[in-house]
Amino acid sequence: MTEYLKKAQEPIDPKNFKDYVDIIETLENDGYLNTSFLKSYIPDKSEISLQSAITKIQENYNLPVTGKPDQTTINYILMPRCDVPDIINGTNTVTKFVNQSTSFKPWWNNDKKNLTYAFLPKNEVPDTIKSLFQDAFNRWSNVTKLNFTETMLFNRSDIRIGFFSPDAKGRVVGGTYIRNNTGRVLIYLTKEILVNLESVVMHQIGHLLGLGHSPVEEAIMYPIMLPKKKIELVNDDLQKIQQIYGVNKSSSNLVESSANHQHSAALNIVLVLGLTSGLLVIRLLDV
């Protein structure tokens, strides 16, 4: 255990996490600490690294910058969030002023404007959820000039979407990665967390299109999963996506009409119950 965490500015409620190791592992996963921090712990030197990590989190999430692990900061560290790290290879992606056009290169053929997506067949995703994904892709299509079409050919699709059981902590709600010129979207299911699925989907598509995380709480690309619906692109999202794809002059009306669309199944909030024999089990909550 680190002396630094023991000296927290406020008492830390033990109900929020199992032990100090949870915090360290979370900081490692999110890119704030070296992944070998615990294994190569050196007093004093490691304490300085940990304080620097706490400070960076406070800066990224617009918290009072004290460098101390107070309860508010700990709560943010342990909130449900995206699996994509905030800091990648030493680069902080949580910033308002990243030049996205120079930091992202399309993983698909540059001349390709029509991308296909498919769902993992064993998930047997219902039509209501497929409709939700289509709406999310349409919102991003409106501002990128890319087209997204569902296909049944999972192994030949450009974007492959799967629903999976969560890890033991159930903290991660979704993730995105690229492999062999194919975009992968992973949605993690947990009955402990109320997940706004549509917001998670919008966020993960943003990653596929080249966006990093945002410090703006209202932005689609804010990494922490808040208990409110966020499907409309705000200025921070728009400015960054336009750095990559340019300005789509017809996008404003399209985005507005899409934002006003409501799913007939009242998919404002989705409680994901989990997987049963590899099948997706979902309960829709009216709000």
N, C-alpha and C positions, 0 to 999 in steps of 0.2 A: 504494500500500500504506500502511496506517496504522502509525504508530509504536507505537500502543498494542498492536496484535496482535504486533508484533515483540518487544515486551517481555514476552511471556508468562512466567508464573511458572515453568513447566516447558517444556522443549523440546517442540515440537509435531511429532508424527510426520507427515512429508509424505505417507505412504501413506494417511492418513485423508481427505485432500482434495487437490484439484488445486492450489489456490492460495488466497491470502487472500480473493479475490473470492468464492469459494464461500461462505465464512462470512458475509460481508456480505450477499450475495443471500439467503441462508437467513434471516438475521435480519430482512431486509426482508419476505420472504414470510410470516414468522410474526408480523409485526406489531410487532416489537421496535424496528425502525428505520424512519424515513420512507423511502418507496419511492424517493425522489430522493437518498438519502444519498450514493451514489457520485458522482452527477452534480454535486451541490452541495457537495462536500467542502471544508470550511474547517478548517485546522489548529487545534488547541486546542478550538474549539467542537465540532467533530465527534468529537474524541477523548473529550470529556465525554459526548456522547450515546452513544457506543459503550460506554463504561464503565458507564453507566446501564443499557444493554441487557443487558450481561453480568450485572450485579447482579440485574436482574429475572428473568433465566432461572434463576440460582442460587436465588433465592427461590422461584420457581414449582416447581422440581423438587427442592426440599429438599436442595440441595447446599450445601457450606460457602460462605457469602457472603463472598467476598474482593474482588469487583469485578475480579478478574484472570482472563484467559482461559487457565486451566490446562488440561491435557490432558483431565481428566474433563469439564469444562464443554464443551470443543470436541467431545468424543465425543457428548455429549447433543445439542448443536446439530445434529449431522450424522446422528443416528439416523433410521431410517425412521419416518414419522409421518403423522398426519392432515393434510390440506391446509387445513383450517379454521384460520385464524390464532388464536394465543393471545390477542393483543391486537387488538380490533376497534374502529376509530374512537376510539382512545385509552383504551378500557375493557379492563382486564385480566379475561379470563374464567376464568383459572386460579385459582380461589379456592374455599375451602370454604364461604364465607358469602355467596354471591350469592342475592338474593331472586328466584328464577326466575319467580315469579308476576307480578312487575311488569316483568321484562325481556323476556318472551316473549308475543307475541300469535299465536294460531293462524293459519296461512296459509290454512287451509281455513275453510269456513263453521262458525261456532261450534256450530251445532246438529247438525252432521254427526258421527256416531259411527262410521260405516262407511266406511273408506278403502280404495281399491283400489290395487294396485301391479302393474307389468308390467315385463318384461325387454325390452331392445332386441332386436327380432326377429333381426337379423343375427348376434347372439352365439350363437344356438342353444344356450342354457343347458341342460345335462343335468338330469334329474330329481333326481339326488343333490344338486346345488347348489340347485335350487329348494326342496328339502326343508329344506336348511340355512337358507335365507332365511325359510321359513315358521316354523321353530322360533324364529328370532330375533324375528320379528314377534310371535309368540305370547307370548314372555317380556315384551315391552313392553306387549302388550295386557293381560296379567294385572295390571299396575300402573297402567294409564291409563284403563281402561274403554272403550278404542277397539278396534274390530275391523278387521283387515286381511285382505283377500281378493285373491288373484291374479286378474288378468283378462288376456285375450289382446289387448285393445284398448289398445295402447301409447299412442296419441295421445290417448286419453280417460281414462287412468288418473290417479289423484291423485299417485302416486309412480312415477317412472320410473327404472329401474335399468339401467346400462350398464357393460360392461367395456371398458377402453381401454388402449392401449399407454402405457407410462410416459414421462415426460420423459427427457431425456438423462442426468440424474443418477440416476434410478430411486429417489428417496428417498421420494416421496409414495405411500402405499398406498391412500388413499381420500379422498373429499371429498363434501361435501353443499352444495347451494345451492337457493334458492327462486326460481322465475321464473313469473310469470303464474299465481299461486296453484297452482303445481305443485311438488312436492318432487322434487329430482333427486339420485340417489345414483350416484357415480362410483367404480368400483373400478379401480385402475391395476395393470396386469399387468407383472411383471418376473421374469426368470429369475435375477437376481442376488440377490433377496431371498426368504427363506423367509417366506411370509405365512401367518399364522393367519387364514384367511378369515372364520371364524365370529366371531372377536373384532372384526375390522374391520367386519363387517356390523352387529353389535350397537352398535358405537360410532357408526356413521353414522346408524342409526335414532334413536339418542339425540339427535343433532343435529336431525333432522327434527322431533322432539317438543319441542324447545325447550331442550335442555341444552347448556351450554358445556363447556369442558374442566375437568378436575379435577386438583389436585396430588397426589391420593391414588393411589399406584402400583398398588394393587389394584383401583381403580375401572374400570368399563367406559369411562368418559369420560376416562381418562388419555390425553393426546395422542400419546405415543410408543409405537410398536409394539414391544412386548417379545416375546422368543421363548418365550412361554408362553400357554396357552389361558386366556382370560378371557371367560366367557359369563354368569356369575352376577352379578346386581346386588348390590353391597355397600351398606352403610349410606349412604355418601356419594351414590351414585346414587339410592337410594330416597328419601332426604330431599329431594333436589332435584326429583325428578320429582313427589313428593307436594305440593310447593309449587305446582305448576302444576295438577295434576289431582285433588288430594285423596287421601285414604287409601282404597285398595280393601281392605276388610276381609277379603275372601276371597283376597287375592293371595299370602299367605305359603305356603299349601299348594300353590298352583298353581306358584309359582316354584320351590319345592323339587322338585316332581315333574318340572318341565321341565328343571331343572338335572341331574337324574339320568338324563335321556334320553341315549342314545348312538346316534350314527348308524351304521347297519350298514356303511357304506362307510369307516369309520374316518377321518372327516374332522377329526381333531384338528388336523392340520397339512396345509395344502394348498400344494403347490408349483405356482405358476402359471407355465406355460412361455411364454405369450404368445398373440398373435393370428396366425392363418394365414388369409389371404384374408377377413379380417373375422370369422372364426369363433373361438370361445373354445376354447383348448387347455389342458387341465388334467391334471395327474398327481396322483393321490391317494397319500399316503404313510401307511403303517401305522406307528403309534407305540405 
